[in-house]
Amino acid sequence: MSRTLLPARYNLFVDTKPVPYKKTAFVCTNSRDDGRVACGNPGRGGLELYESLKHAVKEKGLKGKVRVVRSGCLDLCAQGPNAFICPGNEWLSGVAAADVPEIIKKLTA
């Protein structure tokens, strides 16, 4: 672990550590009430994808190795639901809960 000094205006240190997960999947669950398309809007599948993927990670014993997190808008709403995997910088568009087994393979590769 190392300590990083933030700019003087903050006058504090931040502890830096290695990322504790081998891979992280960011799943857009952004929703909009104004009628514009969003991955997390009802019927779009973003929230269902997030919940299914999170459940699969736990069920496969990957908790602590793989992290699934909600993200805000990833700016490609019309192509969504969207997700991306880091490290690896793999972008996934138009994915659904039915794609979770394939996403799990990507997360464990």
JOGI-V862647 format. One record per backbone hydrogen bond with DSSP energy under -0.5 kcal/mol. CO is the residue of the C=O (numbers start at 1). NH is the residue of the N-H. If there is no record, write none. Layout:
CO&NH  CO&NH
This chain:
2&16  4&6  4&14  7&10  7&11  12&6  14&4  16&2  23&67  24&26  24&86  25&27  25&69  26&28  26&84  27&71  30&40  38&41  39&46  41&44  41&45  45&49  46&50  47&51  48&52  49&53  50&54  51&55  52&56  53&57  54&58  55&59  56&60  57&62  57&63  58&61  62&65  62&66  65&22  65&23  66&64  67&25  67&69  69&27  71&29  76&79  76&80  77&80  79&94  81&94  81&95  82&28  83&92  84&26  85&90  86&24  89&91  90&85  92&83  96&99  97&100  99&102  99&103  100&104  101&105  102&106  103&107  104&108  105&109  106&109
